[in-house]
Structures are given as structure tokens and as C-alpha cells.
Amino acid sequence: MAHIILGASGRVGSAVVDRLLELGAPVKGVVRNEGKAEALKSRGVDTSIADAHNLPALKAALRDGETLFALTPETGREKNVLGDTNDILTNYRAALVADGIKKVVGLSSMGAQHREGTGNLVMSYMLEHAFDGIGVSRVFIRPAYYFSNWLNYLEPAKKNGVLPTFFPIDLKIPMICPSDVGHFAAEVLTNGDHDMTIYELYGPRSYSSADVAKAFGEVLGKEVKAQQIPRKDWDKTLDSIGFSADGVRNFIEMTEAVISGKSMPDSKGTVRAQADTTLEAYLEEAVKSA
């Protein structure tokens, strides 16, 4: 009986697979296309191809599994972000019931305690309630803001010495290395947590956009300054990179929730955990690999 990892080729999912392999645990990675499947197979990982919208394929992928690592994928291009999430979670639930999975570890997010008003973070609220009443053990991990989100701005930092940000440049928020999240999730998959344990997972400290710019500067060997994108330009900035109208709306609502503090950790009935990788160490490795 294997640990089934959805999104096994992603930043977090691939780290889950890595740690499970290190632990010698049986693992099956689920990805959406043959190219990603071949990369996993080359590492000796049992692999299935399934899109979350394809219930028969999802049921086949979860067959012979004991635990499931689940997440809510989104691209910003969905016509109905939360509607699409609901469709995916409905399929997860149906596949779980059909295949007899005993435990779900869900990749949630800080701020998931809110049912509405937090944009994309509502997807995590939905995930945390998707498996109620079907007799599976549920554990959720609410990580901080991923360091990897800043890699989208590596080119302007390199070329112009500018780090664009939607946040006020001195606003400090919890941040974390995505690989640390994956490694933590692998440990949770293999341990005996009580049903409905919720971890709020922090990195070593909080960082501001100015801190991130300084870290980029140290890695790149040049001065990099954070520059907040004016609020009036948010819509057109997101539209220019292919976001749908609903993707724009949900991203902005999420960003405003971060700025207002609404998305900060709940700290009520949750377990605090902390990872060790610093922003500086992460960026140094990421830039080297880019």
C-alpha cells in the first residue's frame, strides 16, 4: 500500500517524493502528462497519469493507496477559480471513497480558517472541509508564503535591479522554502497524527519585500530595490500575464487579505511547526540552478 502523491512533479510534491524515497517508503507519484511521468519513472518512482478533472483516471491512480497527499492546483487562468476547485475536490472525495484511502494530508495555506473574503486562500478552506463525513483521517498543513513566488521576478532583478511587489515594501510576513514543506509533509504522511490535526508551518523568520530585494542583491552581486506595484495597476499587470478576470479578482482579494493581516495564522486549535531553510540560502541555490 503506497503513499499517493498528487502534483508529484511540483515544487512541493517533488520534495514529498524525495523524502519518502529517502525514508524507504512505498510511493506513487501522480502527474498530468507523460513527460513528467517519465522523469519520475527514471528515479524508480511508480507513476500514474491523471488529471484532477478526470474521475476515472483519478480513481485508477489512487488504487492500492493507503495515504494521499492532496492539493488544490490553480493557474490564475480559470474562468471560475473556486468553481474549478470545487469540481476537483468533488472528484478527490469520490476517488477516496472508491479506493479506500485511510489518511489524507492536505496542502492548505495560512489564512485557511476563513470561509470567504480571502480570494485564492478560500481554496484552502474548501480543501480542509472536502473530506468531512467519509471516515478518513485528515491532516492539513498551512505553510507560510513560498520563497519560490519571488523567482517570478528574477529577470527584472537581474536586468534592472528592481524587485516588483504587490506588498508594501516594509510589510513582513511569514515565508518558507517549498522543499521544507514537502519534507515536512512526507513525515506527516508516515506518522500517526490524530484526525483533523492542522499544522501552521513557518520558515525561520518573517521577511519583507525589502528583505527579499536585499537577498537577491547579495546573490546577484548588485543592488536590487523593492518597488511596490501601484494598486491602480494591479488589474492590468495580472491581465498582461494571462490571468482570467476571475483569476485577477481572486488574486487581488488574496493580496489585500495578506496586506490587511486577515490571512495571518489562526493559532487556535492548530499546531505550530517551523522549518530551517533561510531565504538567503534558498535564493542562492535557486539562482545557481536557474
LOBAMAR-53073 format. One record per atom (N, C-alpha, C): x, y, z. Coordinates in steps of 0.02 Angstrom, whole numbers, plus 50000, padded with zeros to 5 digits. Example, Ala and Ser with C-alpha at 12.3 -4.5 7.8 and 13.67 -1.06 7.14 Angstrom:
506604971650390/506154977550390/506604983550390/506424988850354/506844994750357/506455000250394/
***
This chain:
500424994150000/500005000050000/500445006250000/500355010549951/500825016049940/500545022749966/501005027449974/500835034449984/500735037449915/500135039949901/499975042849836/500085050349839/500495052949793/500675060049794/500395063449732/499885067549741/499625071549686/500095077549674/500155079649612/500605085149596/501335083349610/501515077149593/502175074549613/502765077649577/502635081649525/503175084949489/503265092249510/502825094749554/502845101749575/503385103049628/503465109349647/503985111149695/503895107549762/503285107349786/503165103949850/503095096449840/502695094349790/502575087249778/503205083349765/503665086249726/504295082649712/504715081849775/504665086749820/505035086149883/504725080849929/504055080149926/503735074649962/503995067949938/504015067149872/504265060949842/504985059749863/505405064849860/506115064149878/506195061449949/505835064549996/505905062550065/505635055450077/505085053650044/504815046850053/505305041650026/505635043349970/506135038749943/506715037949993/506925043550024/507455043250074/507255038850133/506615039050150/506365035150207/506245027850188/506305026250123/506185019350100/505445017550100/505015022550098/504295021350099/504025020350029/503525016050021/503225015049954/502855021349932/502975023449870/502695029749847/502475029149774/501915032249759/501675032849689/501555040149675/501865042649622/501765049549602/501235050149548/500795055149555/500265056349506/500405062949472/500455062849405/500595068849366/500095069149308/500115074749271/499605075849220/499815074049149/500465072749138/500665071049069/501255066149068/501365063249010/501865057949001/502575060449014/502725066648993/503395069349003/503585069549077/503125071949118/503255072249190/503275065249220/502875060749193/502875053849218/503545050549205/503835051649146/504475048549129/505025050949176/505005057349194/505515059949239/505485056449307/504885055049331/504805051449394/505015044149387/504815041049333/504985033949323/505735032949320/506085037849293/506815037249287/507155037049356/506785039349406/507045039149475/506785033049513/506435028549478/506185022549509/505535023349546/505165028649529/504525030049563/503945027149523/503525023349556/502905021049524/502485027149507/502215027349447/501905033549423/501245032249388/500765036749398/500125036649362/500015043549331/499665043449274/499485049649241/498735050849251/498565056449281/497855057949293/497765065449301/497265068049267/497065074949278/496525074949332/496555079849376/496075080049432/495355080649409/495245082949347/494565083449320/494315076849290/494765071949286/494585065549255/494495060349310/493875059249332/493745054949389/493955047749377/493805044549319/494035037649309/494795036949314/495165041749285/495895041449289/496135042449361/495795046949397/495975048249467/495855042049510/495295038749500/495155032549537/495685027249524/495885026649461/496415021749444/497075023549477/497225030049480/497855032249509/497885030949584/497315031449618/497295030649691/497225023349713/497125018949665/497035011849681/497665009249717/497575005149767/498115002149806/498485007249850/498185013049860/498495017949904/498225017549974/498645019550022/498425019750092/498365026850116/498825031250095/498785038350113/498815042450049/498545048550053/498525053049995/498775059950014/499245062549975/499445069549980/499045073449928/498615078049950/498155081549906/498285089049907/498165092249851/498245099549846/497725102249797/497655108849795/497175112049751/497545116049698/497655113149640/498035116749588/497645122549558/497995127949542/497675133449506/498205137249467/497985140349414/498455143749368/498325151249363/497745153449389/497545160449378/497175161449314/497135156149273/496805156749207/496105153649206/495895150749263/495235147649266/494685152949259/494155151349222/493595155949216/493225156749281/493215151349321/492885151449386/493345147949435/493765151649471/494295148649511/494005144049565/493535146449604/493265142349658/492805136949633/492455138149578/492045132949547/492485127249522/493055128949492/493525123849469/493795119849528/493945123349581/494195119949642/493665115149669/493045117249670/492505112849694/492455106549652/492515107249586/492495101349542/493055096449558/493655099149569/494235094849585/494135091349651/493905094949702/493815091949768/493255086849768/492745087949728/492205083049721/492485076449693/492935076949645/493255071049617/493715067649667/494095071649704/494515068649757/494095064549805/493555067449827/493125064149876/492845057549848/492605057749786/492335051749755/492865046349747/493465048349727/494005043449718/494225040449785/494235044549837/494415042049903/493925036749927/493285038149919/492775033349940/492835026849901/492975027449836/493015021449793/493635017249809/494185020449827/494815016949832/495045015249903/494675017449953/494825015450022/495445018550052/495625024650030/496175028250062/496015029450135/496505028350179/496375028950250/496565035750280/497015039350247/497265045650275/497405050550220/497195056850230/497345062250183/497765067450217/498315069350185/498715075150207/498615080550154/498295085950173/498115091250126/498585097150130/498815099650072/499235105550070/498775111650068/498695114750125/498255120450134/498665126850131/498495131950169/498885138150171/498695142050234/499155146150258/498975150750311/498395155150287/497925156350331/497325160050313/496735155750294/496825149050297/496295144450276/495705144150324/495765147550381/495205147550429/494605151550405/494695155550352/494155159950329/493765156850271/493115156950278/492675154050227/492615158450166/492725164950174/492655169550118/493075175850131/493155179750078/493495186150085/494255185850080/494525180050059/495255179550054/495465177049985/495025177449935/495215175649867/495455168449860/496045167549831/496315160849819/496385156649883/496455159949940/496525156250002/495885152550021/495325154549993/494695150850005/494745143749978/495175142749928/495285135949902/495535131349958/495955134050002/496215130050057/495675128650109/495245133550121/494665132350165/494245126550137/494125126750073/493725121450041/494065114650047/494725114450038/495105108250044/495025105350114/495075109650164/495055107250233/494365104550253/493855105950212/493185103450228/492925098550176/493355096650129/493125092550073/493015085250091/493315082950146/493295075750161/492915074350226/492505079150246/492105078150307/491615072450296/491535068250348/491005063350349/491115057150307/491745055850283/491845049750244/492325044850278/492495046150341/492865041250380/493615040850366/493905045950336/494635045850326/494955050450378/495565048750398/495945053150442/496205058950402/496145065050429/496325071150392/496835075250431/497375076950396/497885081350424/498015086750372/498055092950394/498165098450347/498785102550368/499145104650317/499745108650328/499615115550298/499665120750340/499585127650317/500275131050316/500615130750259/501275133950256/501225141450247/501785144650262/501865151850250/501945153150175/502045159350157/502135161550088/502785158550060/502745155550001/503325152049974/503875156749949/504495155249967/505065158849938/505045158649862/504815153049835/504835152049762/504405156949724/503905160049757/503495165049723/503925170849697/504475172249731/504895177849712/505315176449649/505375170149631/505775168549571/505455171249507/504805172749511/504475175849453/504785182549435/505135185549483/505415192249473/506185192049467/506455186149455/507175185649449/507445189749390/507105189549333/507355193149274/507375200749284/506835203949308/506895211149320/507415212849373/507505208349421/508015209649472/508705209449440/508815204649394/509455204049359/509575209949313/509065211449272/509155216449219/509145223649244/508665225049288/508545232049306/508695233649379/508855228549419/508955229749490/508325231549527/507745229149500/507095230749529/506725224249546/506445223949606/506025218349627/505315220849633/504885219549582/504185221749588/503825217849644/503375221049678/502995217749731/502305220749737/501815216649752/501135219049766/501075221449838/501565219749880/501525221349951/501885227949966/501675231450019/502085237050043/502785234450057/503295238250038/503975235350037/504235233650107/503955236550159/504195235050227/503735230350265/503215227750232/502755223050265/503095216250273/503175214050334/503475207550348/502935202250355/503025196650320/502555191050325/502945184550332/502645179450362/502995172950366/503125170150295/503715167450285/503905164450221/504275157950233/504275153650181/504565146950191/504815144050125/505295139550131/505555135850073/505075130250054/504865129849991/504375124549972/504635117449982/505285116349975/505555109649987/505475107650060/505555112450105/505455110950176/504735108850189/504275111950153/503565110050160/503465102850137/503755101050080/503695094250055/503995089150102/504585090650129/504905086050176/504485085150238/504195090650262/503755090250321/503145085950306/502855086950246/502265083050227/502415075650224/503005073850200/503185066750197/503205063650267/503475067450314/503495065050384/502785064150411/502345068850394/501655068450418/501295062450386/501435061150323/501135055350290/501305048750325/501895048350354/502125042150383/502035041650458/501765046950490/501675046550563/500935045650580/500795045450646/500115043850668/499735049650697/499695055150661/499325061050687/498585059350699/498295062950748/497585062250760/497195065550703/496575063150693/496145065950641/496045073450653/496065077250598/495975084550597/496525088350635/497125085650632/497705089650654/497845094850600/497945101050620/498125106450573/498785109550595/499285109050551/499935112050565/499975118850530/500225123850566/500405130150535/501165130350532/501425130150471/502135128850460/502495135350439/502955137450481/503335143550471/504035142050444/504345147050412/505055146850400/505425149550460/506085150750454/506465153050512/506285159950537/506025164350492/505805170950514/505365174050460/505075179750477/504685183550428/505135188150388/504925189650327/505315193950282/504855199050250/505145204850233/504795209850193/505035209550121/504685213050077/504925213550007/505625216750005/505745221550049/506405224650052/506935219650072/506765215050118/507235209750138/507375205150078/506855203550040/506935199249981/507385202549930/507275209049918/507695212849871/508425212749892/508545213649957/509225213549983/509545206649972/509155201349984/509415194549974/509565193249901/509125195549856/509275194949784/509915198649767/509995204649795/510585208649781/511225205049802/511205201849860/511795198249884/511965192349839/511465188849815/511575183149772/511805185349702/511515190749677/511665193049609/512285197549606/512505199849664/513085204149665/512955211149638/512345213649650/512165220349627/511615223049672/511505229449670/510975232349711/510295230749680/509845228349721/509155227049699/508695230549749/508215234349723/507745237849765/507035235449753/506655234649807/505945232849801/505545238949779/505065237749735/504645243149709/503915240649707/503495243749747/502795241549750/502435243449687/502055238649660/501635239949602/501035244049626/500895249849597/500325253849620/499665250049615/499235251049664/498595247449666/498205248349602/498235254149571/497855255349509/498105251149451/498705248349457/499005244449403/498945236949413/498655234749469/498625227649483/498245223749429/497655226249411/497235222649362/497605221649296/497895227049270/498215226549204/498865222449208/499205222649265/499815218649274/499645211249271/499125209149306/498915202149306/498625200049239/498235204549209/497955203149143/498515202049092/499055205649098/499605205249049/499975198549053/499915195049108/500245188549113/499755182749105/499145184349082/498685179149062/498165177149112/498085180849166/497575179149215/496885180449185/496405176149203/495715177349185/495425182849230/494835185249212/494515190349253/494405187849324/494185181649332/494075178849398/494735177449433/495245175549394/495905174649423/496185181049451/496085186549415/496295193149439/495925194849504/495275193949504/494865195849562/495095192049625/495195185549617/495385181449675/496095182849698/496555184049651/497235185749670/497255192349709/496885197349685/496875203749719/496565203249788/496015199449794/495695198649859/496175195149907/496545190149883/497045186749925/497595191549947/497845195549899/498385200249915/498155205449966/497545207849959/497285212650008/497205209450077/497045202950078/496985199350142/497665198750176/498185197750136/498865197350164/499065204150192/498945209450154/499145216250175/498765218450238/498135216750242/497725218750300/497875214550362/498195208750353/498335204250408/497805198950418/497285199050376/496745194150383/496995187050372/497505186150331/497745179450314/498275176950362/498405180550415/498915178350463/498695171850497/499165168150525/498995161650556/498445162150607/498065156750613/497495156450658/497725155650730/498175150850742/498455149450809/497935147150859/497345145050835/496825142450880/496665135250859/496855130550902/496735123550886/497205120850833/497745124450819/498235122150770/498905120650805/499335117150769/499995115450796/500515119450757/500925123250792/501445127150760/502055122750746/502325123150685/502935119650667/503385124450629/504025123050628/504495127650596/505025123950556/505175126650497/505705123950454/506325128350459/506875126050431/507525129250444/507825133250387/507645131650324/507995134850268/507855142350265/508375146250260/508305153450257/508165155750185/507895161650178/507785164650112/508435165250074/508965167450109/509605168450076/509885161950048/509835156550087/510085150050064/509675147550005/509015148550009/508585146349955/508735150049890/508785156649893/508905160549832/509585159049802/510085158049844/510755156449818/510735150049776/510395145049802/510335138649765/509905139349703/509345142949710/508875143649654/509175147549596/509535152949612/509845157049559/510395153049525/510765149149563/511295144949536/511005139849487/510405137349502/510095132149460/509705135049401/509575141549402/509135144649351/509475144749282/
***
